[in-house]
C-alpha cells in the first residue's frame, strides 16, 4: 500500500512538473531560435550555413514544385533523395519563394527541434525521475538541434523516430488492430524520412514482440502493424520502379558499388574527432553509448517497472548505431557525414536512462548540465561566427557566376549541389547522387571520363581534388569514393580556364573545357 502511495505521489509530481514552464525549456527555445535564425543577418551566412547536400534537395524540390519533374539539372529524372523530406521542401517551395522560403524552412526546423526535445522529455520522464529527465532531455535535445541545423532529412527523422520510441516505451506493441496499424503508419513515415531507419523499426519490432511470444504469437497486433507500415512503403517502391526504374534512391546506390563485402575502414574513420562537431557532439555521444552498453550487461536494480519492461527497447536503441554503421561499412566505402550519426543520438537516450539508474543523481545532474552548457556555448559560437563551410558557399557563388557567363553543360562532382542551385546551367553530377540508372551503369563500368563527357554533351568540367603528375592533372570521379569503388578516370594537360578556392585550406576548383579531358 505504501509503495502504491509513493508511486502515485511520484506520478503526480511528474505531472505537476510537466505542467509548469521550466527555465530549461525556455532556454532551449531561445538557443534554438538563435542557432537556426542567426544566419539571416547576411545572405552569405544564410546559404553558407546549409550543407552542400541540402542544395541537391532544394534544386530537385524547385524543379518538382515548378515543373512537376523530379530532376536536378532539368535534363534527367532522378530519385536521389529520401522522399518525406523532399515532400516537405516541395510543399514549402509551392507556397513560399525567395527569402520567405528559408524563413519557412527554419520555422519547420525549429518545430522539429522543439518536438524532439519535448518528446525526449516525455520518454525520459517515463523512465527516470523528473530532474534527471529534464537534464537529459535538454542535453540530448541540444545534440538533436545541432543535427537539425544542416537542413538535411534528419530534420524529419529525429522527431518522428523519437515519437515512435516514446509510444513503444509507453505502450509496447498495441494489442488492438487499429492502434497497431497507427503505429505501423508512424513507422512507415520514419522509414520514408530516412530509409536506413528501417533498421531501427526492425529492432524495435523485435524488442516489442519477443517478450510477448511466451504468451503466443500476437497475430492481431502483427497484422495491424503490417497493414499500417506496408501501403506507404509499397507505394514508394512502386513509384520508384515505374518512374525511375530503380527500387531505392540512386544516391544510395551510387555509394554502394564496392567490389568487395569487406568492412570499410572509411566508415569508422568518420567517427574520429577530426572537427569541432565530432569533438563536441559525436565523441561524448559515443562515450555515453559505450558506457550504456556496459550498464546494459549488468542486472538492473531500483528500476521502475516501466523501465524494466522497456529493457528490450533500450537494448534495441543501443544496438542501432553499431548495426547501422556496420551495414554502411559493408555496403559502402564512402565517408560518413555528421547527419548520419542520428542513430548515435537515439542510442544516447537509452544509454542515459541506463546510467541514470546506476550513477548517483547529483553528480549525474551536474555532469549533464555541464555538458549541456558546453553545447549551448558551441551553438552560440556557431550562430555568432557562422559555419566553417561558408567558404564553400562563397567559392560556389564565384563558380556559379562564371558558369552563367560561360553557358553549357558542366560535369562536376563534389560541391555540385550549391553550384547547381546558384547557377542556371545544367550539371551532370559525376558522383551519381542525383543522376539516373544509366549513369550508375557508367560508374559501375568505370567508364573513362572523356567518354562520359562526350555522351552527355558536356562543354566544361569543374574538378576538385585531382593530383598533378608532371604537366598533367589526373582526375577520378567520384572523388569521395573509397579504394574499392569504381572510378571514372581522365587527365587534363592544359591550364584551367578558371580557378577558384573552395575553403580556408585553398583546395582548388578548376574549370576546363570538357574536350580537354583525355583518357588516363
C-alpha positions in Angstrom: 0.0 0.0 0.0 2.8 2.4 0.9 4.6 1.5 -2.4 1.4 2.4 -4.4 1.0 5.6 -2.5 4.6 6.6 -3.2 4.3 5.7 -6.8 1.1 7.8 -7.1 2.8 10.7 -5.4 5.7 10.4 -7.7 3.4 10.3 -10.7 1.5 13.3 -9.5 4.8 15.2 -9.0 5.8 14.2 -12.6 2.5 15.6 -14.0 2.8 18.7 -11.9 6.4 19.3 -13.1 5.4 18.7 -16.7 2.7 21.3 -16.5 5.0 24.2 -15.4 7.1 26.3 -17.7 10.7 25.4 -16.8 13.8 27.6 -17.3 15.5 24.8 -19.3 12.6 24.7 -21.8 12.7 28.5 -22.3 16.5 28.3 -22.7 16.2 25.5 -25.2 13.7 27.6 -27.2 16.0 30.7 -27.1 19.1 28.7 -28.1 17.2 27.0 -31.0 15.9 30.3 -32.3 19.4 31.8 -32.2 21.1 28.8 -33.8 18.6 28.5 -36.6 17.8 32.1 -37.4 21.0 34.0 -36.7 22.1 33.1 -40.3 19.6 35.6 -41.7 21.8 38.6 -40.9 23.6 38.1 -44.2 22.8 36.3 -47.5 26.2 34.6 -47.4 25.7 33.3 -43.9 22.2 32.2 -44.7 23.0 30.0 -47.6 26.5 29.2 -46.3 25.0 27.6 -43.2 23.5 24.8 -45.1 25.4 21.7 -46.3 26.1 21.3 -49.9 24.0 18.1 -49.9 21.0 20.2 -48.8 21.1 22.0 -52.2 20.7 18.7 -54.0 17.3 18.5 -52.2 16.5 22.1 -52.8 17.3 22.1 -56.5 15.2 19.0 -57.1 12.4 20.4 -55.0 12.4 23.6 -57.0 12.0 21.6 -60.3 9.2 19.4 -58.8 7.3 22.4 -57.5 7.7 24.4 -60.7 7.7 21.8 -63.5 6.4 18.6 -61.9 9.6 16.8 -62.9 12.0 15.2 -60.4 15.3 16.4 -61.8 18.4 18.1 -60.6 19.6 19.5 -63.9 16.4 19.8 -65.9 17.7 17.0 -68.3 17.4 13.7 -66.5 15.0 12.3 -63.9 16.4 11.4 -60.5 15.2 9.9 -57.2 18.4 10.7 -55.3 16.7 11.7 -52.0 14.7 10.5 -49.1 11.1 11.1 -50.0 9.5 12.5 -46.9 11.9 15.5 -46.5 11.7 16.1 -50.2 7.9 16.3 -49.9 8.2 18.9 -47.1 10.5 21.0 -49.2 8.3 20.8 -52.3 5.3 21.9 -50.2 7.2 24.8 -48.8 8.5 25.8 -52.3 5.0 25.8 -53.7 3.9 28.3 -51.1 7.0 30.4 -50.3 9.6 32.0 -52.6 12.8 33.9 -52.1 13.8 34.6 -48.5 10.3 33.7 -47.3 11.1 30.1 -48.3 14.1 30.0 -46.0 12.2 31.6 -43.1 9.5 28.9 -43.5 12.2 26.2 -43.7 13.8 27.4 -40.5 10.4 27.5 -38.8 9.9 23.9 -39.8 13.4 23.1 -38.4 12.6 24.9 -35.2 9.4 22.9 -34.8 11.3 19.7 -35.4 14.0 20.6 -32.8 11.3 21.6 -30.2 9.2 18.5 -30.9 12.3 16.3 -30.5 13.2 18.0 -27.2 9.6 17.6 -25.8 9.4 14.0 -26.9 12.7 13.2 -25.3 11.4 14.8 -22.1 8.4 12.5 -22.3 10.5 9.4 -22.9 12.9 10.1 -20.1 10.1 11.0 -17.7 8.6 7.5 -18.3 11.9 6.0 -17.2 13.7 8.5 -14.8 12.9 11.0 -12.1 11.9 14.4 -13.2 15.2 16.2 -12.5 17.3 13.7 -14.5 14.7 13.6 -17.2 14.8 17.4 -17.7 18.6 17.5 -17.7 18.9 14.6 -20.1 16.3 15.9 -22.5 18.0 19.3 -22.6 21.4 17.9 -23.4 20.1 15.3 -25.9 17.8 17.9 -27.4 20.8 20.2 -28.0 22.5 17.4 -29.8 19.5 16.9 -32.0 19.3 20.7 -32.7 22.9 20.6 -33.9 21.9 17.9 -36.4 18.8 19.7 -37.5 20.7 22.9 -38.4 22.2 21.2 -41.5 18.9 21.3 -43.4 19.1 17.6 -44.1 16.5 14.8 -43.9 17.2 14.0 -40.2 15.2 17.2 -39.5 12.1 14.9 -40.1 13.7 11.7 -38.9 14.6 12.8 -35.3 11.2 13.9 -34.1 9.4 11.0 -35.9 11.8 8.4 -34.5 11.6 9.9 -31.0 7.8 9.8 -31.2 8.0 6.1 -32.2 10.3 5.3 -29.3 8.0 7.1 -26.9 5.0 5.2 -28.0 6.8 1.9 -27.9 8.3 2.6 -24.4 4.9 3.7 -23.2 2.6 1.0 -24.7 4.8 -1.6 -26.4 3.1 -3.2 -29.4 -0.6 -2.3 -29.0 -2.9 -5.3 -28.8 -5.7 -3.8 -30.9 -5.6 -3.9 -34.7 -6.4 -0.2 -35.1 -3.7 1.0 -32.7 -1.1 -1.3 -34.1 -2.0 0.0 -37.6 -1.5 3.5 -36.4 1.9 2.6 -35.0 2.7 1.0 -38.3 1.9 4.1 -40.2 4.2 6.1 -38.0 6.9 3.5 -38.6 6.5 3.9 -42.3 6.9 7.7 -42.0 10.1 7.1 -40.0 11.4 4.9 -42.8 10.4 7.3 -45.5 12.2 10.1 -43.7 15.5 8.1 -43.9 15.4 4.7 -45.5 18.1 3.3 -43.2 15.8 4.0 -40.3 14.1 0.8 -41.3 16.8 -0.9 -39.3 15.6 0.9 -36.2 12.0 0.0 -36.9 13.0 -3.7 -37.3 14.9 -3.6 -34.0 12.0 -2.0 -32.2 9.6 -4.6 -33.6 11.8 -7.5 -32.4 12.2 -5.8 -29.0 8.4 -5.4 -28.5 7.3 -8.7 -30.0 9.8 -11.1 -28.4 8.6 -10.6 -24.8 5.0 -11.5 -25.9 5.9 -14.7 -27.7 5.8 -16.7 -24.5 2.1 -16.0 -24.4 1.6 -16.9 -28.1 2.1 -15.1 -31.4 0.4 -11.7 -31.3 -1.3 -12.2 -34.7 -3.7 -9.3 -34.4 -1.0 -6.8 -33.5 1.3 -8.0 -36.2 -1.4 -7.9 -38.8 -2.4 -4.4 -37.8 1.2 -3.2 -37.8 1.8 -4.7 -41.2 -1.4 -3.1 -42.6 -0.1 0.3 -41.3 3.5 0.1 -42.4 3.2 -1.6 -45.8 0.9 0.6 -48.0 3.1 3.7 -48.0 6.3 1.7 -48.4 4.9 -0.3 -51.3 3.6 2.9 -52.9 7.0 4.5 -52.7 8.9 1.5 -54.0 6.3 1.0 -56.8 6.7 4.6 -57.9 10.5 4.2 -57.9 10.3 1.2 -60.2 7.7 2.6 -62.5 9.2 6.1 -62.9 12.9 5.8 -62.2 13.4 2.0 -62.9 15.2 1.8 -59.6 13.9 0.3 -56.3 15.9 2.6 -54.0 17.4 6.1 -54.3 20.2 6.5 -56.8 22.2 8.5 -54.3 22.5 5.4 -52.0 23.2 3.0 -54.9 26.0 5.3 -56.2 27.7 4.9 -52.9 27.3 1.1 -52.8 29.5 0.0 -55.6 32.2 -1.7 -53.6 33.9 -4.6 -55.3 34.1 -6.5 -52.0 32.0 -7.0 -49.0 34.8 -6.3 -46.5 34.2 -3.9 -43.7 35.5 -0.5 -44.9 37.7 1.5 -42.6 36.4 4.8 -44.1 33.1 4.5 -42.1 34.9 4.0 -38.8 37.4 6.8 -39.5 34.5 9.1 -39.8 34.0 8.6 -36.1 37.3 10.2 -35.2 37.1 13.6 -33.6 38.6 15.5 -36.6 36.5 18.6 -36.4 34.6 20.6 -33.8 31.3 18.8 -34.4 32.8 15.4 -33.9 34.8 16.5 -30.8 31.9 18.3 -29.0 28.9 16.3 -30.0 29.8 12.9 -31.5 32.6 11.9 -29.2 30.6 12.4 -26.0 27.7 10.5 -27.5 29.9 7.6 -28.4 31.4 7.5 -24.9 27.9 7.7 -23.4 26.7 4.8 -25.6 29.7 2.7 -24.8 29.0 3.2 -21.1 25.4 2.4 -21.6 26.3 -0.8 -23.3 28.3 -1.8 -20.3 25.5 -0.8 -18.0 23.0 -2.9 -20.0 25.0 -6.0 -19.3 24.6 -5.6 -15.6 21.4 -6.6 -13.7 19.0 -3.7 -13.1 18.3 -2.6 -9.6 16.0 0.1 -8.3 14.5 0.3 -11.8 10.9 1.5 -12.2 8.5 -1.1 -13.5 8.0 0.6 -16.9 11.8 0.9 -17.3 12.3 -2.8 -16.6 9.7 -3.7 -19.2 11.3 -1.4 -21.7 14.7 -3.0 -21.3 14.5 -4.8 -24.7 13.6 -1.4 -26.3 16.6 0.2 -24.6 18.8 -2.6 -25.9 17.4 -2.1 -29.4 18.3 1.6 -29.3 21.8 0.8 -28.1 22.3 -1.7 -30.9 21.0 0.6 -33.6 24.2 2.7 -34.3 26.5 -0.3 -34.2 24.4 -2.2 -36.7 23.8 0.9 -38.8 27.4 1.8 -39.1 28.4 -1.8 -39.7 25.9 -2.0 -42.5 27.2 1.2 -44.0 30.8 0.0 -43.9 29.8 -3.3 -45.6 27.8 -1.7 -48.4 29.9 1.4 -49.0 33.5 2.8 -48.7 32.5 6.4 -48.7 33.0 8.8 -45.7 30.0 9.2 -43.3 28.8 12.8 -42.8 27.6 14.2 -39.4 23.8 13.8 -40.1 24.3 10.0 -40.5 25.0 9.9 -36.7 21.4 10.4 -35.8 21.5 6.7 -34.8 24.1 7.5 -32.2 21.9 10.3 -30.8 19.0 8.0 -30.5 21.1 5.4 -28.8 22.4 8.0 -26.3 18.8 8.2 -25.0 18.9 4.6 -23.9 22.4 5.0 -22.5 21.4 8.0 -20.4 18.5 6.0 -18.9 20.6 3.0 -18.0 23.4 5.1 -16.5 20.8 7.4 -14.8 19.6 4.5 -12.7 23.1 3.4 -11.6 25.1 6.7 -11.0 24.1 8.9 -8.1 21.7 11.6 -9.2 23.7 14.7 -8.0 26.9 14.0 -10.0 24.8 12.9 -13.0 22.8 16.1 -12.9 26.0 18.2 -12.5 27.8 16.5 -15.4 24.8 16.6 -17.7 24.2 20.3 -17.2 27.9 21.0 -17.6 27.9 19.2 -20.9 24.7 21.0 -21.9 26.4 24.3 -21.1 29.2 23.3 -23.5 26.6 22.6 -26.2 24.9 25.9 -25.6 28.3 27.7 -26.0 29.0 25.8 -29.1 25.6 26.6 -30.6 26.1 30.3 -29.6 29.5 30.4 -31.2 28.1 28.8 -34.4 25.3 31.3 -34.5 27.7 34.2 -33.9 30.6 33.3 -36.2 28.8 31.1 -38.8 29.9 27.7 -40.0 33.4 27.0 -41.4 31.6 25.8 -44.6 30.6 29.3 -45.5 33.7 29.4 -47.8 32.2 26.5 -49.8 29.2 28.8 -50.5 31.4 31.7 -51.4 33.5 29.7 -53.9 30.3 28.1 -55.3 28.9 31.6 -55.8 32.0 32.6 -57.8 31.9 29.4 -59.8 28.1 29.9 -60.5 28.8 33.4 -61.8 31.5 32.0 -64.1 29.1 29.3 -65.3 26.4 31.7 -66.1 28.9 33.8 -68.1 30.0 30.7 -70.0 26.8 28.7 -70.6 26.8 25.0 -71.4 26.5 21.6 -69.8 29.0 21.1 -66.9 30.5 17.9 -65.5 31.0 18.3 -61.7 31.1 16.0 -58.7 31.8 17.3 -55.2 30.2 20.6 -54.3 27.8 20.4 -57.3 24.8 20.9 -55.1 25.5 24.6 -54.2 26.8 25.5 -57.6 23.8 23.8 -59.3 21.4 25.8 -57.2 23.1 29.1 -57.6 23.7 28.8 -61.4 21.4 28.4 -64.3 23.5 25.9 -66.1 22.8 22.1 -66.1 25.3 20.0 -64.2 26.0 16.3 -64.8 26.7 15.2 -61.2 29.7 12.9 -61.6 29.2 11.3 -58.2 25.8 10.0 -59.4 24.0 11.2 -56.4 21.2 13.0 -58.4 21.5 11.2 -61.7 19.7 8.1 -63.0 20.1 4.4 -63.7 22.1 4.9 -66.9 24.7 7.0 -65.1 25.0 4.3 -62.4 25.9 1.8 -65.2 28.6 4.1 -66.5 30.0 4.5 -62.9 29.9 0.7 -62.3 31.8 0.1 -65.6 34.4 2.7 -64.6 33.8 4.4 -68.0 36.6 6.8 -68.9 35.7 10.4 -68.1 36.2 11.7 -71.7 33.6 9.2 -72.9 31.2 10.3 -70.1 31.7 14.0 -71.2 31.0 13.1 -74.8 27.9 11.0 -74.0 26.3 13.9 -72.0 27.4 16.6 -74.4 29.4 18.4 -71.7 31.1 21.7 -72.6 33.0 22.2 -69.3 34.4 20.1 -66.5 34.7 21.6 -63.0 37.2 19.5 -61.0 38.0 19.2 -57.3 40.7 17.0 -55.7 42.8 15.9 -58.7 46.6 15.4 -58.5 49.3 16.7 -60.8 51.9 14.4 -62.2 54.3 16.5 -64.2 52.3 18.7 -66.6 49.1 16.7 -66.4 46.3 16.7 -63.8 44.9 13.2 -63.1 41.3 13.1 -62.1 38.9 10.4 -60.8 35.2 10.6 -60.2 33.6 10.2 -57.7 36.4 11.8 -55.8 34.8 10.9 -52.4 34.6 7.1 -53.2 36.9 4.7 -51.5 39.6 2.5 -53.0 37.2 -0.5 -53.6 34.7 1.6 -55.6 35.0 2.0 -59.4 36.2 5.4 -60.7 35.8 7.2 -64.0 39.3 8.5 -64.7 40.8 11.0 -67.0 43.6 13.5 -67.3 44.0 17.1 -68.4 47.3 18.5 -69.7 46.5 22.2 -70.1 46.0 25.1 -67.8 42.4 25.7 -66.4 40.1 28.2 -67.8 39.2 29.4 -64.3 40.5 28.7 -60.8 38.6 29.1 -57.5 39.5 28.1 -54.0 37.0 26.0 -52.1 37.9 26.6 -48.4 40.4 28.0 -46.0 42.8 25.2 -47.0 42.7 26.7 -50.5 41.6 23.4 -52.1 41.4 24.4 -55.8 38.3 24.2 -58.1 39.5 24.1 -61.7 37.3 24.6 -64.7 38.5 23.0 -68.0 36.9 22.6 -71.4 35.4 19.1 -71.4 37.2 18.4 -74.7 40.5 18.8 -72.9 39.8 15.7 -70.7 41.8 12.8 -72.1 41.8 9.1 -71.3 44.1 8.2 -68.4 
